[in-house]
């Protein structure tokens, strides 16, 4: 953490490539002696230098993750990180490897990291400092909540007896990897909102504890592994939202704030562990964040997952906020999707407006003097014409303006 903060605190748009290379050199300078030295004070010092360099690499590469990658690269990159960690954990303890082979594997990973950082080019970072940022958007605070929730639940889970491995059950680890892979595949194939994976994370974090208290330790272990999908959504959302709303200075502030937060979480669990049982700490942490997540669901819906710009999560790139900063809020709202721009019939538009008011199909039917089956037929036709598959996508298209659309409907302006 100190390495990350110490290096990144001095970065600017013009010198980040040089600092990235310095971090790579520091990492390798500490790693090579640490790799061959016997345990002792010199080995410890080398390890400290090595980890400080890794911290610098991590904080500098966060800039590349946010400003150089596109949405697809962020998603698949985060997915590969999660799946790779799952494979490493699957192999560790289940497949016995010689110590020399393990060291060689670690060497390859560190060498690849240093090579990537050393190839940094200053021209890759030009232009990010000129982005206009009016203020920290609400979506950033919501993503930081997910970030904090993930690391708090994950760190406390490290110490919880409920999530310990059960002997050498390779099959159990393989199933947990398969479940994580299924989450990624479902997200890709069905193109659902990342909101789905967010719910998977918080729900499985609770179900893991419920299963353990219900006397099903293997199920608890599986749920605890599936909740690692939280790492995917944390990285992906942080990258996308920061890319849209932050310039280099704000990004640096977020990194310098987030790193010590994680360190405090790690230290805090050690302190709490001496005063109360670890399982209690873990379940209380998960329960608190789950309840807060439920209470914040309306905010998540309005300002993040179903905001006007949320459809950009499914596009290749995010549109920087600066691109529309000269427009007033009213002008931005004026660019919303209009019912007049669709091929919907008058009756279908009426159904849309009522659905956007939160009504179910059965509630819409008497409002329009129709049968539920007729309304269901209308809804299928609406989804087909709009190219969507769910009510959530309907809200993405019109949701934030539903009250205004409804008023226009009442006034006879829209229909």
C-alpha positions in Angstrom: 0.0 0.0 0.0 2.8 2.4 0.9 4.5 1.6 -2.4 1.3 2.2 -4.4 0.6 5.5 -2.6 4.2 6.7 -2.5 4.7 6.3 -6.3 1.2 7.2 -7.5 1.1 10.4 -5.4 3.8 11.9 -7.6 2.4 10.8 -10.9 1.2 13.3 -13.5 0.0 12.9 -17.0 3.5 13.6 -18.3 5.6 11.3 -16.0 3.4 8.3 -15.4 5.2 6.2 -18.0 8.5 6.9 -16.3 7.1 6.1 -12.9 5.6 2.9 -14.3 9.1 1.9 -15.5 10.6 2.8 -12.1 8.0 0.6 -10.4 9.0 -2.3 -12.7 12.7 -1.9 -11.9 12.0 -1.7 -8.1 9.8 -4.8 -8.3 12.5 -6.9 -10.1 15.3 -5.5 -7.9 13.6 -6.7 -4.8 12.1 -9.9 -6.3 15.3 -11.6 -7.7 17.2 -11.5 -4.3 14.1 -12.5 -2.4 13.6 -15.5 -4.7 17.0 -17.0 -4.0 17.8 -15.8 -0.4 17.2 -17.9 2.7 14.8 -16.6 5.2 16.3 -13.7 7.3 16.6 -10.0 7.6 18.1 -9.4 4.1 15.3 -11.6 2.6 12.7 -9.5 4.5 14.1 -6.2 3.2 14.2 -7.6 -0.3 10.6 -8.7 0.1 9.5 -5.2 1.3 11.2 -3.6 -1.7 9.6 -6.2 -4.0 6.1 -5.6 -2.6 6.5 -1.8 -2.7 7.4 -2.1 -6.4 4.3 -4.3 -7.0 2.2 -1.6 -5.3 3.6 1.0 -7.6 2.9 -1.2 -10.6 -0.6 -1.8 -9.4 -1.5 1.8 -8.9 0.1 2.9 -12.2 -1.6 0.1 -14.1 -5.0 1.2 -12.7 -4.6 4.2 -14.9 -4.2 2.1 -18.0 -7.2 -0.1 -16.9 -9.4 3.0 -16.6 -8.2 5.2 -19.5 -6.6 2.9 -22.1 -8.9 -0.1 -22.2 -12.4 -0.3 -23.5 -15.4 -1.8 -21.8 -15.0 -5.3 -23.5 -11.3 -5.4 -22.4 -12.2 -4.4 -18.9 -14.9 -7.1 -18.6 -13.0 -9.9 -20.1 -9.8 -8.8 -18.3 -11.7 -8.8 -15.0 -13.3 -12.2 -15.8 -9.9 -13.7 -16.6 -8.5 -12.4 -13.3 -11.3 -14.0 -11.3 -11.1 -17.3 -13.2 -7.3 -17.4 -13.0 -7.4 -16.8 -9.2 -9.9 -19.6 -9.0 -7.7 -22.0 -10.9 -4.7 -21.1 -8.7 -6.7 -21.8 -5.6 -8.0 -25.0 -7.1 -4.5 -26.3 -7.8 -3.1 -25.1 -4.5 -3.4 -27.9 -2.0 -5.0 -30.3 -4.4 -2.1 -30.7 -6.9 1.4 -31.1 -5.3 4.0 -29.2 -7.3 7.8 -29.1 -6.6 9.0 -25.9 -4.9 11.2 -25.1 -7.9 8.3 -25.3 -10.3 6.2 -23.0 -8.1 9.1 -20.4 -8.0 9.4 -20.6 -11.7 5.7 -19.9 -12.1 5.9 -16.9 -9.8 9.0 -15.7 -11.7 7.0 -15.8 -15.0 4.1 -13.8 -13.5 6.4 -11.1 -12.0 8.5 -10.9 -15.2 5.3 -10.4 -17.3 4.1 -7.7 -14.9 7.4 -5.9 -15.1 7.6 -6.2 -18.9 4.2 -4.7 -19.3 5.0 -1.8 -17.0 8.4 -1.2 -18.6 6.7 -0.9 -22.1 4.7 2.1 -20.9 4.8 5.0 -23.4 4.1 8.6 -22.4 2.0 9.2 -25.6 -0.6 6.7 -24.3 -1.5 9.0 -21.5 -1.9 12.3 -23.2 -5.3 14.1 -23.0 -6.7 12.6 -19.8 -5.8 15.6 -17.7 -7.9 17.9 -19.8 -11.2 16.2 -19.1 -13.8 18.5 -17.4 -15.1 17.2 -14.1 -17.9 19.2 -12.5 -18.1 17.1 -9.4 -17.9 13.5 -8.2 -21.0 11.9 -9.7 -23.3 9.9 -7.5 -22.5 6.7 -9.4 -18.8 6.9 -8.2 -19.9 6.8 -4.6 -22.2 3.8 -5.3 -19.3 1.9 -7.0 -17.0 2.7 -4.1 -19.7 1.2 -1.8 -19.5 -2.0 -3.8 -15.7 -1.9 -3.7 -15.7 -1.5 0.1 -18.4 -4.2 0.5 -16.5 -6.7 -1.6 -13.2 -6.3 0.2 -14.8 -6.2 3.7 -16.8 -9.4 3.0 -13.9 -11.1 1.3 -11.3 -10.3 4.0 -13.5 -11.3 6.9 -14.4 -14.5 5.0 -10.7 -15.4 5.0 -10.8 -15.9 8.7 -14.3 -17.5 9.0 -14.3 -21.3 9.8 -17.4 -21.7 7.6 -15.3 -21.2 4.4 -12.3 -23.4 5.1 -11.5 -26.1 2.6 -12.7 -29.6 3.3 -9.8 -31.9 2.9 -8.6 -32.6 -0.6 -12.0 -32.4 -2.3 -10.8 -31.5 -5.7 -14.4 -32.0 -7.1 -15.7 -29.3 -4.8 -13.2 -26.8 -6.0 -13.9 -27.7 -9.6 -17.6 -27.1 -9.1 -17.0 -23.7 -7.6 -14.8 -22.8 -10.6 -17.6 -24.0 -12.9 -20.1 -21.9 -11.2 -18.0 -18.8 -11.5 -17.5 -19.6 -15.2 -21.2 -19.9 -15.6 -21.7 -16.4 -14.2 -19.4 -15.0 -16.8 -21.0 -17.0 -19.6 -24.5 -16.0 -18.7 -23.4 -12.3 -18.5 -21.9 -12.6 -22.0 -24.5 -14.7 -23.8 -27.6 -13.1 -22.4 -26.2 -9.6 -22.3 -27.9 -8.9 -19.0 -27.1 -5.8 -17.0 -24.1 -6.1 -14.6 -26.8 -5.4 -12.0 -27.5 -9.2 -12.2 -24.0 -10.1 -11.1 -24.1 -7.5 -8.4 -27.1 -9.2 -7.0 -25.4 -12.6 -7.3 -22.5 -11.3 -5.2 -24.6 -9.9 -2.3 -27.0 -12.8 -2.2 -24.3 -15.5 -2.3 -22.4 -13.7 0.5 -25.5 -14.1 2.7 -26.4 -17.7 1.5 -22.8 -18.8 2.3 -23.4 -18.0 6.0 -27.0 -19.3 6.0 -25.8 -22.6 4.6 -23.1 -23.0 7.2 -25.5 -22.3 10.1 -27.9 -24.8 8.5 -25.3 -27.5 8.8 -24.3 -27.6 5.1 -20.6 -26.8 5.1 -19.9 -27.9 1.5 -22.8 -25.7 0.2 -21.4 -22.8 2.3 -18.0 -23.2 0.7 -19.5 -23.2 -2.8 -21.5 -20.0 -2.1 -18.4 -18.4 -0.6 -16.4 -19.1 -3.8 -19.2 -17.8 -6.1 -19.3 -14.5 -4.3 -15.8 -13.9 -5.8 -17.8 -12.6 -8.8 -17.8 -9.4 -6.7 -14.2 -8.9 -7.8 -15.3 -8.9 -11.4 -18.0 -6.3 -10.9 -15.9 -4.2 -8.7 -13.1 -3.9 -11.2 -15.4 -3.5 -14.2 -17.7 -0.9 -12.7 -14.8 1.1 -11.2 -13.1 1.1 -14.6 -16.2 2.1 -16.6 -17.6 4.7 -14.2 -14.2 6.3 -13.6 -13.5 6.4 -17.3 -16.8 8.3 -17.9 -16.8 10.8 -15.0 -13.1 11.3 -13.9 -10.0 13.0 -15.2 -6.5 12.0 -14.2 -6.5 14.1 -10.9 -9.8 12.6 -9.7 -8.7 9.1 -10.6 -5.5 9.6 -8.6 -7.5 10.8 -5.6 -9.7 7.7 -5.8 -6.7 5.4 -5.9 -4.9 7.1 -3.0 -8.1 6.8 -1.0 -9.0 3.2 -1.8 -5.6 1.7 -1.1 -5.4 2.7 2.6 -9.0 1.7 2.9 -8.1 -1.9 2.0 -5.1 -1.8 4.3 -7.4 -0.7 7.2 -9.8 -3.5 6.5 -7.0 -6.1 6.7 -5.6 -4.6 9.9 -9.1 -4.1 11.4 -10.1 -7.8 11.1 -6.9 -8.7 13.0 -7.8 -6.3 15.8 -11.5 -7.5 15.9 -10.4 -11.1 15.8 -8.9 -10.7 19.3 -12.2 -9.5 20.7 -14.9 -11.6 19.1 -15.2 -14.9 17.1 -14.2 -14.7 13.4 -17.4 -16.3 12.3 -19.4 -13.6 14.1 -17.3 -10.9 12.5 -17.9 -12.4 9.0 -21.6 -12.8 9.3 -22.2 -9.4 10.8 -20.1 -7.8 8.1 -22.0 -9.6 5.3 -25.4 -8.8 6.9 -24.7 -5.1 7.3 -23.5 -4.6 3.7 -26.4 -6.7 2.4 -29.0 -4.6 4.3 -27.3 -1.4 3.1 -27.3 -2.7 -0.4 -31.1 -3.3 -0.2 -31.6 0.2 1.2 -29.5 1.7 -1.5 -31.2 -0.3 -4.3 -33.3 2.7 -5.5 -30.1 4.8 -5.7 -28.3 2.0 -7.6 -31.3 1.9 -10.0 -31.5 5.6 -10.6 -27.9 6.7 -10.7 -26.0 3.6 -11.9 -27.5 0.5 -13.4 -30.5 2.1 -15.0 -29.3 5.7 -15.4 -29.6 7.5 -18.7 -26.1 6.5 -19.7 -26.1 3.0 -18.3 -26.6 1.5 -21.8 -23.0 2.4 -22.4 -22.0 -0.6 -20.2 -23.0 -2.7 -23.2 -21.1 -0.6 -25.7 -17.5 -0.9 -26.5 -16.5 2.4 -25.0 -17.9 4.9 -22.5 -18.6 8.4 -23.6 -16.6 10.8 -21.4 -18.7 13.2 -19.3 -16.6 16.0 -20.7 -18.1 15.4 -24.1 -21.5 16.7 -22.9 -20.3 19.0 -20.2 -21.3 22.1 -22.2 -24.9 21.1 -22.3 -27.3 21.9 -19.5 -29.1 19.1 -17.7 -32.3 20.0 -19.6 -30.6 19.7 -22.9 -29.2 16.3 -22.0 -32.7 15.1 -20.9 -33.9 16.4 -24.2 -31.9 13.7 -26.0 -33.8 10.9 -24.3 -35.5 8.2 -26.2 -39.0 9.4 -27.1 -42.1 7.2 -27.6 -42.7 9.2 -30.8 -39.4 7.9 -32.2 -40.6 4.3 -31.8 -42.9 2.2 -34.1 -45.3 1.4 -31.2 -49.0 1.8 -31.7 -51.0 4.1 -29.5 -52.3 1.3 -27.3 -48.7 -0.1 -27.0 -47.5 3.3 -25.9 -50.2 3.4 -23.3 -49.0 0.0 -22.0 -45.4 1.2 -21.9 -46.3 4.3 -19.8 -48.3 2.2 -17.3 -45.5 -0.3 -17.0 -43.1 2.5 -16.3 -45.3 3.6 -13.4 -44.4 0.2 -11.8 -47.6 -1.6 -12.6 -47.7 -5.3 -13.3 -49.4 -6.7 -16.4 -52.5 -7.6 -14.3 -52.7 -4.1 -13.0 -52.4 -2.6 -16.5 -55.3 -4.6 -17.8 -58.2 -2.9 -15.9 -56.7 0.5 -16.4 -57.0 0.1 -20.2 -60.1 -2.1 -20.1 -58.2 -5.1 -21.5 -57.7 -8.7 -20.3 -54.3 -9.8 -18.8 -53.6 -12.1 -21.8 -54.2 -9.2 -24.2 -51.8 -7.0 -22.2 -49.3 -9.8 -22.2 -49.5 -10.0 -26.0 -49.0 -6.2 -26.2 -45.9 -6.4 -23.9 -44.3 -9.1 -26.1 -44.9 -7.0 -29.2 -43.4 -3.9 -27.4 -40.3 -5.8 -26.4 -39.8 -7.1 -30.0 -40.3 -3.6 -31.6 -37.9 -2.0 -29.1 -35.3 -4.8 -29.3 -35.3 -5.5 -25.6 -36.0 -8.6 -23.5 -37.1 -7.4 -20.0 -38.8 -4.7 -17.9 -35.3 -3.7 -16.7 -34.3 -2.8 -20.3 -37.5 -0.9 -20.7 -36.5 1.2 -17.7 -33.0 1.7 -19.1 -34.6 3.1 -22.3 -37.3 5.3 -20.7 -37.2 4.8 -16.9 -35.6 8.0 -15.5 -38.1 10.0 -17.5 -41.2 7.9 -16.8 -43.0 10.6 -14.7 -42.4 13.2 -17.4 -43.6 10.9 -20.1 -46.7 10.0 -18.1 -47.4 13.7 -17.6 -47.1 14.3 -21.4 -49.4 11.4 -21.9 -52.0 13.0 -19.6 -51.6 16.4 -21.4 -52.0 14.7 -24.8 -48.6 15.9 -25.9 -46.9 12.5 -26.4 -49.9 10.4 -27.6 
